[in-house]
Amino acid sequence: MSRPTSGLVATTRTHLSFSQYTRQPIRSFSQTCLRLADPIRPTSLLDRLPRNSQTTQSTGPPKRGTEGAMDALHRILVAQDTLGRARNQPTSVDRSLDSENQEDWGPAYEPFHFHIYAHKHNAHITVTKPNRNAIINMSAGNIGFRKSKRGTYDAAYQLTAYVIDKLHQGNWHNKIEAMEVVLRGFGAGREAATKVLLGSEGRMLRDKIVKVSDATRLKFGGTRSPKPRRLG
């Protein structure tokens, strides 16, 4: 175990002694991947409006009464969503999902998961809810790194910092009460991601970590490995 990872485990063990989640059965990610059926919920505030107000353009004069008010509200919501996407802010869909309580996310004893998949070619980070629904899923290529630069230490460091910043923008640091860090692979991004979580960028999520697990896949049987590459 490397020094940054061992430091993350030490920090987690210190927090575990004061956490209320130590008395709850936390299921490891590697044991099972069963997920609950997603509850039916509105996708946005626009779906709550009547059907006659779902038109984005009005061909006639402005309507009066309740129908005109609905059309005006619809135009306001569309403009707010467009402006929010341009400013990288939550839209009406995000705000409607934020109004849900924790019971809709899954079992109360299940933590959120911070998956770090780092191999020699790229780094992937996925943050999921307790019911395994993804909050954000990004790789080094999504933030501008190309070709061989995607598997570097700097790419994984910037990717982890970017994902944590997006979580802060969505106010998830106040909603997450327990989080499990799942490491997979032995690329350069493994050390970079743990450095970010232990640094100043992860100060608001570090105290929420209750478990650190490793989900690296070990080959057992299967097809024969390719012939080793020999140079020179």
N, C-alpha and C positions, 0 to 999 in steps of 0.2 A: 504494500500500500504506500503510495507516494505521500510526501509531506503535506501538500494542500488537502488531499482527500482525508488523511488522518486528522488534520485540523478541523475539517468539517464534521467528522464523526465525533471528535472531542466536544465541539460546540453543541452538537445534537445531543450527546449524552448529558451535558450540563443542563440543557433545556428540558430533557425528558424527566428529570427529577422533580421539576416544578409544573409539569404539564398535566392537565386533566385527561389527556388522551392516553396516558400510560395505563389507565384502568379500563380502557376499551380495547377490544380485539381488533388490531389493525392488520388487515389482510395484506400480505406481500403481493406485489405486482406479478411476480414470477409464478405464483401458485395457480391463479386462475384469472381469466379475462372476461368473466361473465358480466354483462351489463344489463341494467334494467331497461324496460320499455320506456321510451321517451314519452312524457305526458303531452297531451295535446294542448297547445298554448298559442296565443295570437303571435303572429310574426312581427307585427308593428302596430302602431296606433292607427295607421291608415285602414287596417282591416276592420276596425271597430266602427267605421263610418258606414252609413247606408250605401247601398249599391248605386243609387242615382247620383252620388257625389264622388264616384271613383273616376270621373273624367278629369284629365289633366288640362284640357283646353276647353274654353267656353266659346261656342260659335255665336251665341246671341247676346243680347244685352244682359247686364248683371241681374241676377235673380234676387228676389226679396223674400223675407220671411225665413223660416227654418232652413229651407233648401239652399238659399243664398248664403246663409251663415255656414252651412256645411261645406259648400264650395270654397268659401273664403278660408275656412280652417284647413281644408285639404291643400290649397295652394300654399298656405303658410308652412304646413308640415313638409311639403315637397321642397320648398325653398330652404328650410332649416336643415333637412337631410343633405341637400346639395352643398350647402355651406359647411356643414359638419364634416362631410367627406373631404372637401377641399382643405380644411384646416386640420384634418386628421383627428377629429373629435367624435365622440359617440353620437350615433344617429338615433332615430326613434326606435329602431329595432333593438339597439343596444340598451336604450333606456327602458323599454318594455321588459326585456329579459332581466335587467337589474332589479326590477320591482319584485321578482320572484323571491320566495324565501328559500332557506337552505334545504328544506325537505324535498323540494323539486330537483335538487342537485344529486340526490342519492342518499344512502344511509348516513346518519349523523356520525357514526364511528369511523367512517372512511375519510381519509385525508385527501387533499388535492395532490396532484402528482406533477413533478417537474422532471420531465424526461430529457436526458442528455445523451444523444447518440453521436459518438465521435468516431469516425474511421479515418483512414489516411487520405481520403479524397475529399471529404466534406464533413460538416458538422450540422446536426439537426437538433432543434430544441422544440419540445411540445409541452404545453401546460394544459392539464386536463382537470375537469371537475371530479368529484367523487364517483359520479356515474359514468366516468370515462369519456364524456363528451369534451371535445377539445375547445379550449379558450383561444389559444394561439398556437400556430404551427409554422415555423420558419426555418430556413437553412441559410448557410452563408451566401449562397447565390442570390437570395432575395434582397440582400442589402448591398449588392453591387460587386461582389467578388466573383471572378471568372477563372475558369480552368484550374490550374494547379494552385492558385492562391486561395481557393476555397478550403483546402485542408490545412492551412497554416494556423499557427497559434493566435496570431493577431486577428484573423477572420473570426475564429470562435469566440475570442474575447469581445470583439465588437458586437457579435451576434447576441451573446448572452446579455450584454449591457442594453442592447436595443430591446430585447424581449422583456426585460425587467422594467424598462422605461414605459413600454406599452401597457404592462400590467398596472403601473402606477397611474397612467392616464385613464385607465378604465376603473380606477378605485378598487382594484382587486386586493390590494394589500390590506384594506380594511375588512374585506369579506372573507379572506382566507384565515382560518383559525388553526389549521394543521396542514402541513405539506410534507410529502415524501419525495426525496430526490432519488431518481432512478438513473444510474450510470450504466452506459452500454458502450462497449468498444474501448480501444486503447490508443486512440489517436491523440493528436495534440490538443484537440478541443476538450478533452477530459480534464486536463489540468487548467486550461484557460477558464472553463466554466466554473470550476470550484474556486478559482482565484477571485472571480467576480462576486460569487456568493459570499465569500469571506471578506471582500473589500467593502469600500464605501457604497458601491452601487447596490449591494444586497443587504444593506443594514435594516431595511424595513421588512424583508422577507426572511432574514436569517433566524430570527427568534421564533418563526412559525414552523421551522423544520423539526419534525419529530422522528424521522427515520431516514437513513441513507442505505440504499440497497443497490446491488449490482445485478444487472440483467444481461450480462454479456453471454452470448450463445457459444457453447462449447460443442465442437464437432464430436459426434459419437456415431461411428459407422458411416454410412453414406457412400458416395462415389469416391474414387481415388483422387487425391490431390494432384494438381498439375505438376509437371516436372519443374524442379527449381531452376530459376534463371541464372545462368552463369555468364559473367562478363569477363572478357579478357582471355 
